[in-house]
């Protein structure tokens, strides 16, 4: 919000980012694309997607809170994705701020910043006061220069779906980050189990319309049949027929996997009943609907992790539907 001079989190529950988003900021004539992922502990899957998509990760740690569980999760995501880190110690304007403690705690996770003789770049910032942001952006550009980041724009587009939602008047809209190549209005494409033809490319501000979008450009793509999953690969196909066939093939593979998983769980349940001495298993069936696909996924995963039990009964939550949109009669029929 401080970099974009907006107040996105003001509209979010608890003032915490709930959605994954992509936007661009200019710094000294260069453009930087940011992927903003939620920091809350429930959104681990979103952070993993962000880490796998980005060229580098800015780890934002509050100077008055230091390292929390979600901070440790983010460090693990960065290591798993083999993506370099830049540390941003935020809220240094507070009286209770202790940046040195933050850096010392990060050292316990083998994150050694420049101040401690390491190689990890670090900036001390205050998003509220707007201090230190230029230094942070300069270090992002320095890291990009060291990594020698390049992409070929002269090929069919390849990217990743960050979020998907249904909007009135537009249908399914997928926030997509183009990683390689150039996507143009009229291109046929496949995104996970969905396919379509690009009817419009809308900029991250929700207003600007593009005729084409190249590498590192976040755009909302209109013209999708179905709703892709967050994290699905976006690939431009040769023609509509090829895109439909690819999407149908992926949908068939997904159905087979779900059927195999269900059969395996059913056999384990039956085996437990006949073995005797097992607790009675019960299920609570739940329908999860949210404004965007990623939030529905995070909530569904949190519900699946819940387990209620006593000496006789074990209750698990079974998520029947997890998607974006409103609850309809067919969902509960």
N, C-alpha and C positions, 0 to 999 in steps of 0.2 A: 504493500500500500504506500509506503514512504517513497519508494523508487518511482512508482507510477503516479503519485500524488492523488490516490483514490482512497475510498473507505469501503473496500469490499468486505472486510471482516466485521464491520459494524452491522451488517445484515445477517451475519452467521450466528448460530446458537452459541452463547457464551463468549462471543467475540473471538472464536477460534475458527480457522479455515476448515471448512467441511468438504470442499470440492477440490479436485485437481484441475489446474487451469494453466494456460500458456499465454504469455504476452511478451512484448518486446520493449526495450528501453534503449535510448541513444546515449552514448558516452564518448565525447571528444571525436565525433564523426564516425564512430563505429556503432553497430547495432548488436545488442545482446538479447538472446531469447531466453526467457526464464520459464521454468516449469515449476509452478507453485503447488507443493503437496501438503496435505494436512499434517500437523505435528502431533495430534492426539494419538494416544496409545492404540485406539481401536482401528486406526487407518494404516496398519502395517503394510497391507497389500498395495495400497496406493503409493506408499513410499518406495516399495520395491519396484513398481512400474516406473516411477520417476527416476530412480537410480539407473535402471536398465536403459532408459531412453536418453539420459543426459550425457554430456561430454565431461562435466565436472559437477561436484555437489557443494553447495554452500550450506554448511552445518550451522544453523542459528541456535545459539545457546544463551539463555537469559543469565545475565551477570548476577542476579539475586537468587536464582534457582539452582544453577550449576547443572550437572549431568543427571538427567532423569532416565527412566526406562526407555522412553521413545527415542532419546538421544543415542542410547546404546544400540537400539534397533536400527537407527539410521546409519550408524557407523558400520554395523554388520552388513546392511544393504550395500553400502559403498564398497566394502571389501569384496563382497560376493560378486558385484558387478565390475570389479577392478576399475573403479572410477576414482580419480584424485579428489581430495577434499580441500576446501577452503573454509576456515573457521571464522564465523562472525559472532563476536560476543556482544549481545544486544543489551539494552536497558542500562547502559553505563551512567545514565543521568540520575539514577536512583541513589538515595543515600545508603541503601543496603547493598549496593553493587560491590562485588569483589571479583574483578576479572582474573586476578592472580590465582584465586582458588579454582576458577573454571579451568584455566590452563593446566593447573596441577592435576585436577581430576581427569582431564582428557589424557594427560600423560599416562594415567593408569590404564587407559585403553590403547596405549601405544600410538597416540596421536601427539607427536611432538611438534610444536609450533616453532617458528623462527626465534621467538623470544627465549625459548628453552634450548636453543641449539639444534632444532630439528629442521625439516624441509617443508613443513606444512605452512602455507600462507595464512595469516591471521589479521583481522581488522577488528578494532573496537568501535562499536557504533551505537547510536541512539536513534531508533526509527522515529520515536516521538519528536525529538528535537531536530532530526535530520542531519546529525553530525556523523562524520566518518563514512558516509555513503559513497562519496567520490573516491576515497581511498579503496573501498571494497571493490568498486567497479574497475578501478585501475588494476587491481590485483587479479580480477577475473580475466581482463585482457592480457595481462602478463602470462597467466597460466595458459591461456589459449595459444599465445605465441610460442611458449615452450613446447606445447603438445603438437604444434604445427597442424592444426585442424583444417581439413579440406573436404569438399564434397563435389561430386560431378553433377552439374545442373542439366547437362545435355543427354538425358536418358529418361526412360519412363519412371514416374514417381514411385517412391517407396517410403512409407512412414509408419506411424503408430497412432492408434486411436486412444486419446487420453480420456475422453468422456463421451457419452452418448445420451441424448435426451429427445423427447418428442415435443415440438413446439407447434402451437396453433398457427395455421397458415403456411407452415414450412414443412411439416411432417418430421421425420427423423433428422436430427442434426448431430453430426459427430465432430467434436473438437479434435483435430488431427494435427500432429506435428510432422511436416515433410522432412525427411532425413536425407534423402538422395533424389536427384532428378527434379522434374518440374511437372506439376499437375495443372491441367487446363480445363476450363469449362467445356463440357461435351465429352470428356474422357470417360470411358467405361472402367469400372474398378470392382475389386472384391475386398471386403473387410471382414475377416473372420468368416462367419456363416452368412453374412449379408452381402449383397451386391447392389450395383446401381450405376447411374450415369450422372456425372456432376452437373447439377442445374445452377448452382451458385457457389461461389467461394467468398465467405464473409470474414473480414478481419477480426482480430481479437477485441476490438472496440465495439463490435456488434453493428457497425454502421458501414464501414468501408467495404466496397465490393471489388474483388480482383478478377481479372481475366485469366491469370495464371499465378502460381505460387511456387517458389523454388526452395532449395535446402534451408533448413532452420527456420522456416516460416510457419507459425501457428495459424490455422484457418479452421473455420466451421464449414463443413461440407454438407450441402443440401442435395438430396436426390437419392437417398438410400432406401432400398427395399428391405424392411426388417430393422432390428436394432442391434448393432454390433456390441460385443462385450468390450469393456474398458481394457486396454492392453492388446487388443487384436491388431494384427499387421494390416496395413492399408497398402494395396498394390494395384497399380494401373494395369489393366488387361488389354489384349489386342482388340477385342470387340465385346459387345454385349453377350453374345452366345458363350464365349470363353469364360466371362465373368460369372454367368449363371451356372455353368457346369462346375466351376471351381467351388462356388458357394454351396451348391447341392452336395458335392463330394465331401466338403468339410462338415456339413450338417449331418450327413449319414455317419461319418466317423464319430462325431460327438454323441449321436444317439446310441451307437454301439457301445461306446465307453460307459455311458450312463446305465445302459441295460446290464452290462457286465458288473458294474459296481453294485447295482441293486441286487443282483443274483448272489453276489458274494456276501453282502450284508445279511440277506435272507437266510442263507445256509448257515452262517455263524450264529444267528439268532435261534434257528431250529436246533442246531447242535447243542447250544447252551441249555435249551429247555429239556432235551432228552438226557443230558448229562446229570441233571439233578443237582440240588445244592446251590443252584444259581438264583440270584434275585429275579423277581418278576420284572420284565422290561415293559415299560409303557412309553408312549410317544405323545407329544403335544404337537399338532400340526399348525404351522404358521404361514401366513402369506405376507411377504415383505414388499412394500411398494415405496419408492422414494422419488425425488425430483430428478436425480441422475443415476446412471447405472452404478457408478463407483460407490456412492453412498449406500445403495441397496446391498451391494456386495459386502461392504464393511459391516453393516448391521447384521446381515445374514450369518457371516462368519462368527460374530460375537455371540449370536444366539446358539449356533451349533456348538460352541465351546462350553456353554452352560450345561451343568449336570446336577440334577437334584436326586437325592437318594436318602433312604433310611435303611433299617435292618432288613426290610422285606422287599422294597420296591426301588427300582432305578428308573428315573424319568429322563428322557432325552427330548430335545426339540428337533422336529423334522421340518425343514423349510421347504414347502411345496413349490412356491413361486418366489423368485427374487429378481425384480426388474423395476424399471422406471415407469412412471405414469400413475394414474388414479386406480383405485380398487374398483373392479367392475363386477357385475352379477356373475359372469362366467368364471371369475377367479374363485368365488366361494360356492359355486353350484356343485 
